[in-house]
Amino acid sequence: MAKKVVKVLKLQIPGGKAVPGQALGPVLGGAGIPIGDFVKRFNDETRERIGETVPTVVEVYDDRTYGMTYKVEPASALILKALNKEKGSGKPNTSKIGTITKAQVKAIAEKKMPDLNAGSLEAAEKIIAGTARSMGVDVK
């Protein structure tokens, strides 16, 4: 029989650099997950993704075990990497931070496709382009 999911946690943790501190401790402790085991397992499984923010979905089961699913880095972070910028514009309609090409949008959409709610690559490209525009990035 399948285990019953009691709680679902959605976390964004730096790849390979989880620490049992202020950010993770209360969330994991409240869900009944052993913090030390989680940190060790997460760091081992995401060691090759150092430097990325890893969105993680943790399903906590009724017997206090848990399963982890890792997703692709957020679209905004992928756009900022393509531009070599630290953050987006505070006023995206008036202050632009850069320009990305349609080819870059397509590459980001292909990488992000498994996590997007899009039926086709074209729809995924529109989602990525919209994210870029909301960050103050022009798409040419």
N, C-alpha and C positions, 0 to 999 in steps of 0.2 A: 504494500500500500504506500502511496506517496505521502511524504511528510507534509504537514500542514504549515503554511507560511503564517507566522504570527505578526511579523513586522517587516516592512521594506524601508531600507535607508538609502538615500541618494547622497553620495559624498563626492567631493572634488578634492583630490589629494595629489601633491606633487609626486611624480613617478619615482619609486625607489627611495623616497625620503620621508616616509611616514614616521611620526614620533608620537609616543603615548603622552601627549600634553594636553593643553587647554582645548584644542580644536576637536580632537578625537575622543578623549577620555570620557566626558559626560555622555556623548552620543552613544558610544559603544557600550559603556557601563550600564546605561539605562535600558539598553536592548538585551542585556545579559550576555554579551560577547566578551570573552577573555581578551583584554586589550593587548597584552604582550604577544599572544598567539596571532592575533589579527595583524599587528604591525610587522611581525616577522614574515608571515605568509605574504602580505601585500608587497613588502620590499623585495622578497625573493621573486615574486611573479612579475613585478614591474621594473626590474633592474635595468632592462634594455630601453626603458622609456624615461630615463632621467632627463630632466629639463622640460618635460611635458606636464600639463595638468591632466590627470587621469580621472575622468568621471567613472565612478564605481557604484554599481547597484548591489547592495547587500541584502539578501533575503534571509531573515532569521526564522528558524523553524521552531516548532513547539518543544523539541528535545534539546534546545539551546545550541544546536549546531547551526551553521550558516553557509551559504553559498555566495560567491562573488562573481559578478559579471563586469568586465571592463569594456568601456566604450571608447570611441575615437575622441581625440582632443576637441574642445569646443570650436565651433566655426570662427568665432571672433579671434581666438588665439591663432588659428591657422592663417587668417587674413593678416593679422599683425606680424606674424613670422614672414609672410610673403613681402611685406613692406619694410621689414626690419625696424619696426616701431615698438615702443613700450606700451602705449595705450591709445585709444580712439579719441576722437574730438569731443569736447564737452558741448559744442554747438555744431552739430553735424550739418545743418542747413547753410550755415554761413562760413564756418571755418573748416576747410578740408585738410586732411593730413596726408593724402597721397592718392595715387591712382593705381589700379590693378587692371590687367588685361582680361579679355574674355577667356584666353587660354589658362590663365592662373585661376580664374573662377571655376573653369571646367575641372582642373586638376584638384582643387579643393573639394568640389562637389563629388568627384569620383572617390576621394579618400573618405569623405564624410557620409556617403550614400547609405551604408548599413544602418546608421543611426537616424537618418531623416525619414520623415513621413511623406515620401515622394514616390510617385508611381513610375517616374522616368527620370533620366539624367537631365533633361531640359527643365523639369520641375525643380530638381535639386539645384540646378544652376540659378534659377530664379530666387530660391530661398537664400542661397549664399550671396547673391547680388543684393538682395534686400538687407541682409545683415551688414554687408559692407557699407551700403548707403546710410544705414542708421548709425554707423561708426564714423561717418565723415570721410568715407573713401569713395572716390569716383570709379566707375567701371567703364572702360573704353574698349 
